[in-house]
């Protein structure tokens, strides 16, 4: 009888083990099967998550929107309570959104997230009680389908990977404000659906060589501002560094240099709204880019990304209440602010010191060019004190108006505002009201194409405050709303990533009506004869500006712009500011 019972136990144990083995094999990833040398294809990624969702009630996969590749984006969510309606998810819980494969050749996060979601689902790691986790498993689908083994010239694995540009060859991490791609438009839908407290964007890069596998690029804390920026700088970032250190992972701030050695010091990267973390923090979300070092082995990079995301979950679990309260308070503070900074520069009076782990570097003569080149020696590691300039100060600001009025003709702008959940209403009838209006005073334009645009920079404006006719159907956009940062960063022309600087208002820059000099000469002479003030101003300019006095075209054009014939639409910005 004992023999029969023992045999039965062995059979049962063997049966269970076989079942578990099959289950493990079912959710084994290409990364694991290749011993850390390969990354999953787009088809393998989506198939993996669909199987995971079918097996575990804590995993949900949604298909949302379009991409330029013709394939939809997916949103995968882990919630042990099985609730996936974001309007019904417990508002006390912290929501983390992870974005992977924005540059499809930087695949570390793709594989790390597959491992993380599986290990959460099968409870291989602790089940979070105060955190909901979502991921866009592969954002740049077009780039992922353009698979190769050579476009990442400096990267140490995987064997093959996707391409940086998307299906239309856009760099998606420059498209969050201008939204030229379907990918960016769908990302906005997902972001506002999830409304994450913390956003993580997984990347790979190098600009120097050093000992670290992991670097972090948090959004710049001064730019984020107030209690939100302070919490990120003094708590969230140090907590992440401590959590990783406890798990034997070193991390340092993103090494923001090119063809230089880190020990000379470097500054924090300023993430403008064109970038993912610059965009997400417009809604008071804590933003973090993970930048693994591309020269490190692929397996180590993926495991490091996994460890970082797991550490962020741990931080969220311990500090969920404080994270939620900090965001809520930041919104209250922001909506009552009177001034908003629109330009930044490094604060040279403040800096931090890093205990930086690098490699000795020498400058030697290149065998190819005959010029000096940089050469790192990995057999000579060091730890040195390095100056890190991670403080910025505002160099310009605007007074926050009560609202903006946008002329109804500019439907492209309204489409983007709607996409980003910005509230607005329609003017009900033609009305004359006193408004502040901008005239574009000066700007410079890139001479080469940048992400499909010849964008402007160093934009300045002239202000006027006068009675203005607004029409029925024009848009009234109040600033007392959650999207205040987005509204200002896009509608104020002097902001670096404004819609003006991204060429959305370029038609106002071109003069449509002109004059023939031989005819206008007589008109200009009558103007000078009949207006003594204008005549004095003209003579003064000729006497003080040699370029002007030696150029008849400039003189006539100056007078033309002073005349009633000069079109008021030229350089007039079609968005007005409501001050009272």
C-alpha positions as CSV (number, residue, x, y, z in Angstrom):
1,X,0.0,0.0,0.0
2,X,2.9,2.3,0.9
3,X,4.4,1.6,-2.5
4,X,1.2,2.5,-4.3
5,X,0.8,5.8,-2.4
6,X,4.5,6.7,-3.1
7,X,4.1,5.9,-6.8
8,X,0.9,8.1,-6.9
9,X,2.7,11.0,-5.3
10,X,5.6,10.8,-7.8
11,X,3.1,10.7,-10.6
12,X,1.3,13.7,-9.3
13,X,4.5,15.6,-8.7
14,X,5.8,14.8,-12.2
15,X,2.4,15.9,-13.7
16,X,2.5,19.2,-11.8
17,X,6.1,19.9,-12.7
18,X,5.4,19.1,-16.4
19,X,2.4,21.5,-16.3
20,X,4.5,24.3,-14.7
21,X,7.4,23.6,-17.1
22,X,5.0,24.0,-20.1
23,X,3.6,27.2,-18.6
24,X,7.1,28.6,-18.1
25,X,8.0,27.6,-21.7
26,X,4.8,29.3,-23.0
27,X,5.8,32.6,-21.5
28,X,9.6,32.4,-22.2
29,X,10.7,35.3,-24.3
30,X,13.0,35.5,-27.3
31,X,15.5,37.3,-25.0
32,X,15.6,34.4,-22.6
33,X,15.6,31.7,-25.2
34,X,18.7,33.3,-26.9
35,X,20.5,33.7,-23.5
36,X,20.1,37.5,-23.7
37,X,21.3,38.0,-27.3
38,X,18.0,38.7,-29.2
39,X,15.1,41.0,-28.9
40,X,11.5,40.2,-29.7
41,X,10.0,41.2,-33.1
42,X,6.8,43.3,-33.2
43,X,4.7,40.2,-33.9
44,X,6.3,38.3,-31.0
45,X,5.8,41.2,-28.6
46,X,2.1,41.5,-29.3
47,X,1.5,37.7,-29.4
48,X,3.3,37.4,-26.0
49,X,1.0,40.0,-24.3
50,X,-2.2,38.6,-25.8
51,X,-1.3,35.1,-24.5
52,X,-0.4,36.6,-21.1
53,X,-3.8,38.4,-21.0
54,X,-5.6,35.2,-21.9
55,X,-3.8,33.3,-19.1
56,X,-4.0,35.9,-16.3
57,X,-6.9,38.0,-15.2
58,X,-4.5,40.7,-13.9
59,X,-3.4,41.5,-17.5
60,X,-5.4,43.4,-20.1
61,X,-4.5,44.4,-23.7
62,X,-6.2,47.2,-25.5
63,X,-5.9,48.3,-29.1
64,X,-5.9,52.1,-29.4
65,X,-5.6,54.4,-32.4
66,X,-3.3,54.3,-35.4
67,X,0.3,54.6,-36.3
68,X,2.0,55.6,-39.5
69,X,2.9,52.0,-40.1
70,X,-0.8,51.0,-40.5
71,X,-0.7,49.0,-37.3
72,X,-2.5,50.1,-34.2
73,X,-0.8,50.9,-30.9
74,X,-1.5,48.6,-27.9
75,X,-1.8,49.5,-24.2
76,X,-1.0,46.7,-21.8
77,X,-2.2,47.1,-18.2
78,X,-1.4,45.1,-15.0
79,X,-3.9,45.4,-12.2
80,X,-4.2,42.6,-9.7
81,X,-7.8,43.7,-9.0
82,X,-8.7,43.1,-12.6
83,X,-10.2,46.6,-13.2
84,X,-9.1,48.1,-16.5
85,X,-11.5,51.0,-16.9
86,X,-9.3,54.0,-16.0
87,X,-12.3,56.0,-14.9
88,X,-13.1,53.3,-12.3
89,X,-9.6,52.4,-11.1
90,X,-9.0,53.5,-7.5
91,X,-7.8,57.1,-7.6
92,X,-5.7,56.6,-4.5
93,X,-3.4,54.3,-6.5
94,X,-0.3,55.5,-8.4
95,X,-0.4,54.8,-12.1
96,X,2.9,54.3,-13.9
97,X,3.0,54.4,-17.8
98,X,6.0,52.8,-19.5
99,X,6.9,53.6,-23.1
100,X,9.1,51.2,-25.1
101,X,10.8,51.3,-28.5
102,X,10.3,55.0,-29.3
103,X,13.6,54.4,-31.1
104,X,13.0,50.8,-32.2
105,X,16.7,50.0,-32.2
106,X,16.8,50.8,-28.5
107,X,15.0,47.6,-27.5
108,X,16.0,47.1,-23.9
109,X,12.7,48.3,-22.5
110,X,10.7,46.1,-24.9
111,X,12.3,42.9,-23.5
112,X,12.5,44.1,-19.9
113,X,8.8,45.0,-19.8
114,X,7.8,41.6,-21.2
115,X,9.7,40.0,-18.3
116,X,8.3,42.4,-15.7
117,X,4.6,42.0,-16.7
118,X,5.0,38.3,-16.8
119,X,6.7,38.1,-13.4
120,X,4.0,40.4,-11.9
121,X,1.2,38.3,-13.4
122,X,2.6,34.9,-12.2
123,X,3.6,36.5,-8.8
124,X,7.2,35.7,-9.2
125,X,7.8,39.2,-7.7
126,X,5.7,40.9,-5.1
127,X,2.2,42.0,-6.0
128,X,1.9,45.8,-5.7
129,X,-1.1,47.0,-3.7
130,X,-1.0,50.7,-4.5
131,X,0.3,50.8,-8.0
132,X,-1.2,50.2,-11.5
133,X,1.3,49.5,-14.3
134,X,0.6,50.2,-18.0
135,X,2.9,50.0,-21.0
136,X,2.9,50.8,-24.6
137,X,4.9,47.6,-25.5
138,X,6.3,48.9,-28.7
139,X,5.6,52.5,-29.8
140,X,7.6,52.9,-33.0
141,X,6.0,50.0,-34.9
142,X,7.2,51.2,-38.3
143,X,10.8,51.3,-37.0
144,X,10.5,47.9,-35.5
145,X,9.4,46.4,-38.8
146,X,12.4,48.0,-40.5
147,X,14.6,45.4,-38.8
148,X,18.4,45.2,-39.4
149,X,21.7,44.4,-37.7
150,X,23.8,47.4,-38.7
151,X,22.1,50.8,-38.2
152,X,23.2,51.1,-34.5
153,X,27.0,51.6,-35.3
154,X,28.1,51.7,-31.6
155,X,25.6,49.3,-30.0
156,X,26.6,46.0,-28.4
157,X,23.6,43.8,-29.2
158,X,21.0,42.6,-29.7
159,X,21.7,40.6,-32.9
160,X,19.0,42.4,-34.9
161,X,16.7,45.3,-34.0
162,X,14.5,48.0,-35.4
163,X,15.4,51.4,-36.9
164,X,15.3,54.8,-35.2
165,X,12.9,56.5,-37.6
166,X,9.3,55.6,-37.9
167,X,7.4,54.5,-41.0
168,X,7.6,58.1,-42.3
169,X,11.2,58.5,-41.0
170,X,10.2,60.8,-38.1
171,X,12.1,60.7,-34.9
172,X,9.1,60.1,-32.6
173,X,10.9,61.6,-29.6
174,X,10.8,65.0,-31.3
175,X,7.1,64.9,-32.2
176,X,5.1,65.1,-29.0
177,X,4.1,68.8,-29.4
178,X,4.0,69.2,-33.2
179,X,2.3,65.8,-33.6
180,X,3.0,65.2,-37.3
181,X,2.7,61.5,-36.9
182,X,-0.3,59.2,-36.2
183,X,1.9,57.7,-33.5
184,X,2.1,61.0,-31.6
185,X,-1.7,61.6,-31.9
186,X,-2.4,58.1,-30.5
187,X,0.1,58.6,-27.7
188,X,-1.8,61.7,-26.6
189,X,-5.0,59.6,-26.5
190,X,-3.3,56.9,-24.4
191,X,-1.6,59.4,-22.1
192,X,-4.8,61.3,-21.3
193,X,-6.7,58.0,-20.8
194,X,-4.1,56.7,-18.3
195,X,-3.3,60.0,-16.7
196,X,-0.1,58.6,-15.2
197,X,1.5,59.9,-12.0
198,X,4.9,58.6,-13.2
199,X,6.0,58.2,-16.8
200,X,9.1,56.1,-17.8
201,X,10.5,56.1,-21.4
202,X,13.1,53.4,-22.0
203,X,16.1,54.4,-24.2
204,X,19.7,53.4,-25.0
205,X,22.5,55.9,-25.7
206,X,26.1,56.8,-25.3
207,X,28.1,60.0,-25.7
208,X,31.1,58.8,-23.7
209,X,32.4,55.6,-22.1
210,X,32.1,54.9,-18.4
211,X,31.4,52.1,-15.9
212,X,27.6,52.5,-15.6
213,X,25.0,50.4,-17.4
214,X,22.2,52.6,-16.2
215,X,21.8,56.4,-16.4
216,X,18.6,58.4,-15.6
217,X,17.3,61.5,-17.3
218,X,14.6,62.9,-15.1
219,X,12.7,66.0,-16.3
220,X,14.6,69.2,-15.2
221,X,13.4,70.0,-11.7
222,X,13.5,73.8,-11.9
223,X,11.5,73.7,-15.1
224,X,9.0,71.4,-13.5
225,X,9.0,73.9,-10.7
226,X,7.4,74.3,-7.2
227,X,6.7,71.4,-4.9
228,X,6.6,69.0,-7.9
229,X,10.1,69.9,-9.0
230,X,11.3,69.8,-5.4
231,X,9.8,66.4,-4.7
232,X,11.4,65.0,-7.9
233,X,14.8,66.5,-7.1
234,X,15.0,65.7,-3.3
235,X,13.0,62.5,-3.0
236,X,12.0,60.6,-6.1
237,X,15.4,60.7,-7.8
238,X,17.5,60.0,-4.7
239,X,15.0,57.2,-3.7
240,X,15.5,55.5,-7.1
241,X,19.3,55.7,-6.8
242,X,19.1,54.2,-3.3
243,X,16.7,51.4,-4.3
244,X,19.0,50.4,-7.2
245,X,22.1,50.6,-5.1
246,X,20.5,48.3,-2.5
247,X,20.0,45.8,-5.4
248,X,23.6,46.3,-6.5
249,X,22.9,48.4,-9.6
250,X,24.9,51.6,-10.0
251,X,23.2,54.5,-11.8
252,X,24.2,58.1,-12.6
253,X,22.5,61.1,-14.3
254,X,22.6,60.9,-18.1
255,X,26.0,61.9,-19.3
256,X,25.1,64.8,-21.5
257,X,28.3,65.2,-23.6
258,X,29.5,64.4,-27.1
259,X,33.1,63.4,-28.0
260,X,34.3,64.7,-24.6
261,X,35.3,63.1,-21.3
262,X,32.8,63.1,-18.4
263,X,35.4,64.2,-15.8
264,X,35.4,67.7,-17.2
265,X,31.8,68.0,-15.9
266,X,28.5,68.1,-17.7
267,X,25.1,69.6,-17.5
268,X,21.6,68.2,-17.1
269,X,19.7,67.7,-20.3
270,X,16.9,70.2,-20.6
271,X,13.8,68.3,-21.9
272,X,11.7,70.6,-23.9
273,X,8.1,69.7,-24.7
274,X,9.0,68.1,-28.0
275,X,10.5,65.2,-26.0
276,X,8.4,62.6,-24.2
277,X,9.2,63.6,-20.6
278,X,9.0,67.3,-21.5
279,X,5.5,66.7,-22.9
280,X,4.2,64.5,-20.1
281,X,5.3,66.9,-17.4
282,X,3.0,69.5,-18.9
283,X,0.3,67.7,-16.9
284,X,2.4,67.4,-13.7
285,X,3.5,63.9,-14.4
286,X,6.9,62.8,-13.0
287,X,8.9,62.1,-16.1
288,X,11.9,59.8,-16.4
289,X,13.9,58.6,-19.4
290,X,16.1,55.5,-18.8
291,X,19.2,55.6,-20.8
292,X,21.2,52.4,-20.7
293,X,24.8,52.5,-22.1
294,X,24.9,50.9,-25.5
295,X,28.4,49.6,-25.2
296,X,27.4,47.3,-22.3
297,X,26.3,43.7,-23.1
298,X,22.6,43.5,-24.1
299,X,21.7,41.1,-21.4
300,X,23.0,43.4,-18.7
301,X,21.2,46.4,-20.2
302,X,17.8,44.6,-20.2
303,X,18.2,43.3,-16.7
304,X,19.2,46.8,-15.6
305,X,16.1,48.3,-17.1
306,X,14.0,45.6,-15.4
307,X,15.7,46.4,-12.1
308,X,15.0,50.1,-12.5
309,X,11.3,49.6,-13.3
310,X,10.9,47.2,-10.4
311,X,12.6,49.8,-8.2
312,X,10.2,52.5,-9.3
313,X,7.2,50.2,-8.4
314,X,8.8,49.7,-5.0
315,X,9.1,53.5,-4.5
316,X,5.5,53.9,-5.6
317,X,4.3,51.3,-3.1
318,X,6.1,53.1,-0.2
319,X,5.2,56.7,-1.2
320,X,2.0,56.4,-3.2
321,X,0.0,58.8,-0.9
322,X,2.8,61.5,-1.0
323,X,3.1,61.2,-4.8
324,X,-0.6,61.7,-5.3
325,X,-0.8,64.6,-2.9
326,X,2.2,66.3,-4.5
327,X,0.6,66.2,-7.9
328,X,-2.7,67.4,-6.6
329,X,-1.1,70.4,-4.8
330,X,1.0,71.2,-7.8
331,X,-2.1,71.6,-9.9
332,X,-3.7,73.9,-7.4
333,X,-0.6,76.0,-7.3
334,X,-0.2,76.1,-11.1
335,X,-3.8,77.3,-11.8
336,X,-3.3,80.2,-9.4
337,X,0.1,81.3,-10.8
338,X,0.4,84.8,-12.2
339,X,3.6,84.4,-14.2
340,X,5.0,81.5,-16.2
341,X,8.7,81.1,-17.2
342,X,9.2,80.5,-20.9
343,X,13.0,80.4,-21.3
344,X,15.8,78.8,-19.3
345,X,19.6,78.7,-19.0
346,X,22.0,76.9,-16.7
347,X,22.4,78.5,-13.3
348,X,26.2,78.8,-13.1
349,X,26.1,79.7,-9.4
350,X,24.7,76.3,-8.4
351,X,25.8,72.7,-9.2
352,X,26.0,69.2,-7.7
353,X,29.0,66.9,-7.3
354,X,28.9,63.3,-8.6
355,X,31.1,60.5,-7.4
356,X,31.5,59.5,-11.0
357,X,32.8,56.0,-12.1
358,X,34.6,56.4,-15.4
359,X,37.5,55.1,-17.5
360,X,40.7,56.8,-18.2
361,X,40.8,58.4,-21.6
362,X,43.7,59.6,-23.8
363,X,43.9,61.8,-26.8
364,X,45.9,60.1,-29.5
365,X,46.5,60.7,-33.2
366,X,44.0,59.0,-35.5
367,X,45.4,56.5,-37.9
368,X,42.6,57.4,-40.3
369,X,42.5,61.2,-40.3
370,X,45.8,62.2,-38.7
371,X,44.0,64.4,-36.2
372,X,43.6,63.9,-32.5
373,X,40.9,61.4,-31.4
374,X,39.5,60.1,-28.1
375,X,40.4,56.7,-26.8
376,X,39.1,55.1,-23.6
377,X,41.0,52.5,-21.6
378,X,38.7,50.1,-19.9
379,X,41.5,48.5,-18.0
380,X,41.9,51.8,-16.1
381,X,38.6,52.5,-14.2
382,X,38.4,55.4,-11.8
383,X,36.1,57.2,-9.4
384,X,36.3,60.9,-9.4
385,X,34.4,64.0,-8.2
386,X,32.7,65.5,-11.2
387,X,30.7,68.8,-11.4
388,X,27.1,68.2,-12.5
389,X,25.3,71.4,-13.5
390,X,21.7,70.4,-12.8
391,X,20.2,73.8,-11.9
392,X,18.5,76.1,-14.4
393,X,17.1,79.5,-14.0
394,X,14.4,81.3,-16.0
395,X,15.5,84.0,-18.4
396,X,12.1,85.2,-19.5
397,X,8.5,84.8,-18.5
398,X,5.0,85.9,-19.5
399,X,2.0,87.1,-17.5
400,X,-0.6,84.4,-17.5
401,X,-3.8,85.7,-19.2
402,X,-7.3,84.7,-18.2
403,X,-7.8,83.2,-21.6
404,X,-6.6,83.0,-25.2
405,X,-8.8,83.7,-28.3
406,X,-7.9,81.8,-31.4
407,X,-9.4,82.7,-34.8
408,X,-11.7,80.0,-36.0
409,X,-9.8,79.6,-39.3
410,X,-6.8,77.8,-37.6
411,X,-8.5,74.4,-37.3
412,X,-5.2,72.5,-37.1
413,X,-4.5,74.1,-33.8
414,X,-7.9,73.2,-32.4
415,X,-7.4,69.6,-33.5
416,X,-4.3,69.5,-31.4
417,X,-5.9,71.2,-28.4
418,X,-8.8,68.8,-28.6
419,X,-6.4,65.8,-28.8
420,X,-4.8,67.0,-25.6
421,X,-8.0,67.4,-23.6
422,X,-7.8,71.2,-23.6
423,X,-11.2,72.9,-22.7
424,X,-12.5,75.7,-24.9
425,X,-15.8,77.3,-26.0
426,X,-17.0,79.1,-29.0
427,X,-17.6,82.9,-29.2
428,X,-21.4,83.2,-29.6
429,X,-21.5,86.5,-31.6
430,X,-19.3,89.1,-33.2
431,X,-18.0,91.2,-30.4
432,X,-15.6,94.1,-29.9
433,X,-13.4,93.6,-26.9
434,X,-10.1,95.0,-25.6
435,X,-7.4,92.4,-26.1
436,X,-3.7,92.0,-26.1
437,X,-2.3,91.1,-29.5
438,X,1.2,90.1,-30.6
439,X,3.1,91.1,-33.7
440,X,6.1,89.0,-34.6
441,X,9.0,91.3,-34.2
442,X,11.9,89.0,-35.0
443,X,12.8,85.3,-35.4
444,X,15.5,83.1,-36.9
445,X,14.9,80.0,-39.0
446,X,16.9,76.8,-39.3
447,X,18.5,76.5,-42.7
448,X,18.3,72.7,-42.8
449,X,15.3,70.4,-42.3
450,X,14.6,69.2,-38.7
451,X,12.0,66.5,-38.3
452,X,10.0,67.7,-41.3
453,X,10.2,71.4,-40.4
454,X,12.4,74.5,-40.9
455,X,11.5,75.6,-37.4
456,X,12.0,79.0,-35.9
457,X,13.9,80.1,-32.8
458,X,14.9,83.3,-30.9
459,X,11.4,84.6,-31.6
460,X,10.4,87.9,-30.1
461,X,7.1,89.8,-30.2
462,X,5.7,93.3,-29.9
463,X,2.6,93.8,-27.8
464,X,-0.4,96.0,-28.4
465,X,-3.5,96.4,-26.3
466,X,-6.5,97.6,-28.1
467,X,-10.2,97.1,-29.0
468,X,-10.4,94.1,-31.4
469,X,-13.2,92.5,-33.3
470,X,-13.6,88.8,-32.5
471,X,-16.1,86.8,-34.6
472,X,-18.8,84.3,-33.9
473,X,-17.2,80.9,-33.9
474,X,-13.8,82.0,-32.7
475,X,-12.4,79.9,-29.9
476,X,-12.1,81.0,-26.2
477,X,-9.5,79.0,-24.4
478,X,-9.5,79.6,-20.6
479,X,-6.2,79.1,-18.7
480,X,-7.8,78.0,-15.5
481,X,-7.5,74.3,-16.3
482,X,-5.3,71.2,-16.0
483,X,-3.7,71.8,-19.4
484,X,-2.4,75.3,-18.5
485,X,1.3,74.3,-19.2
486,X,0.4,72.9,-22.6
487,X,-1.6,75.9,-23.5
488,X,1.2,78.4,-22.7
489,X,4.0,76.3,-24.2
490,X,2.2,75.9,-27.5
491,X,0.3,79.3,-27.9
492,X,3.0,81.7,-26.7
493,X,5.1,82.2,-29.8
494,X,8.4,82.9,-27.9
495,X,8.3,79.4,-26.2
496,X,10.8,77.1,-27.8
497,X,8.3,74.5,-28.9
498,X,5.4,76.8,-29.6
499,X,3.1,76.1,-32.6
500,X,4.6,79.3,-34.1
501,X,8.1,78.0,-33.9
502,X,7.0,74.7,-35.4
503,X,5.8,76.6,-38.6
504,X,2.0,76.3,-38.0
505,X,1.5,80.0,-38.6
506,X,4.0,80.6,-41.4
507,X,1.5,82.1,-43.7
508,X,1.4,85.2,-41.6
509,X,5.1,85.7,-42.3
510,X,4.6,86.3,-46.0
511,X,3.5,89.6,-47.3
512,X,0.7,89.2,-49.8
513,X,0.3,92.7,-51.2
514,X,3.3,94.8,-52.5
515,X,4.0,98.0,-54.5
516,X,5.7,99.1,-57.6
517,X,8.5,101.6,-56.6
518,X,8.0,104.0,-59.5
519,X,4.3,104.5,-58.5
520,X,4.8,104.4,-54.7
521,X,7.5,107.1,-54.9
522,X,4.8,109.7,-55.5
523,X,2.6,108.3,-52.7
524,X,5.6,108.2,-50.3
525,X,6.5,111.8,-51.1
526,X,2.9,113.0,-50.3
527,X,3.1,111.1,-47.0
528,X,6.3,113.0,-46.0
529,X,4.9,116.3,-47.1
530,X,1.7,115.9,-45.2
531,X,3.0,114.3,-41.9
532,X,5.7,116.3,-40.2
533,X,6.2,113.7,-37.4
534,X,6.7,110.9,-40.0
535,X,9.1,113.2,-41.9
536,X,11.3,113.9,-38.8
537,X,11.3,110.1,-38.0
538,X,12.4,109.3,-41.5
539,X,15.2,111.9,-41.6
540,X,16.4,110.7,-38.2
541,X,16.6,107.1,-39.4
542,X,18.5,108.1,-42.5
543,X,21.0,110.1,-40.4
544,X,21.6,107.4,-37.8
545,X,21.4,104.2,-39.9
546,X,24.0,104.0,-42.7
547,X,22.6,100.8,-44.1
548,X,19.2,102.4,-44.3
549,X,20.4,105.7,-45.8
550,X,22.4,103.8,-48.6
551,X,19.5,101.6,-49.7
552,X,16.6,103.1,-51.5
553,X,14.5,99.9,-51.3
554,X,14.7,99.9,-47.5
555,X,13.7,103.5,-47.4
556,X,10.6,102.9,-49.6
557,X,9.7,99.7,-47.8
558,X,9.9,101.5,-44.4
559,X,7.5,104.2,-45.7
560,X,5.2,101.6,-47.2
561,X,4.9,99.9,-43.8
562,X,3.9,103.2,-42.3
563,X,1.2,103.7,-44.9
564,X,-2.4,102.7,-44.9
565,X,-1.7,100.3,-47.8
566,X,0.4,97.9,-45.7
567,X,-1.6,94.9,-44.8
568,X,-2.5,94.5,-41.1
569,X,-2.4,90.7,-41.4
570,X,1.4,90.6,-42.1
571,X,3.2,89.3,-38.9
572,X,0.0,89.7,-36.9
573,X,-0.3,86.6,-34.6
574,X,-3.8,85.2,-34.9
575,X,-4.1,84.4,-31.2
576,X,-5.2,87.1,-28.7
577,X,-4.7,87.3,-25.0
578,X,-7.6,88.1,-22.6
579,X,-6.1,90.0,-19.7
580,X,-9.3,91.0,-17.7
